[in-house]
Amino acid sequence: MNVFSNAATPTAIPSTIDIAAPQKPADATTQGARFAAELSALTDGAAGAVSAADSAAAAVAAGGGDIAAAAVARAKAAVALAIASAAATRVSQAVNSLLQTQV
């Protein structure tokens, strides 16, 4: 009997880089805009997770919600906030490092 018979079939990770066509290097403004968009998406995602957790908690408090769903939503919000906090800390450290080297 195969112990992996119930395991999900692994799928290949799709390649995001087209090796056949060389990529043109992006200028600093394009990279800055893309970085800003990524940070914005990160904070929007964290805010959405917190909002969903608050809604689920309010539903439980009103007597009509599912406690398990509220707990899962709160855990997802905590993870999203931890990731956003770590990203903010690393960006702050990187900016401080850059400012210290430009003396």
Order of alpha helices (4+ residues) and beta strands (2+ residues): alpha-alpha
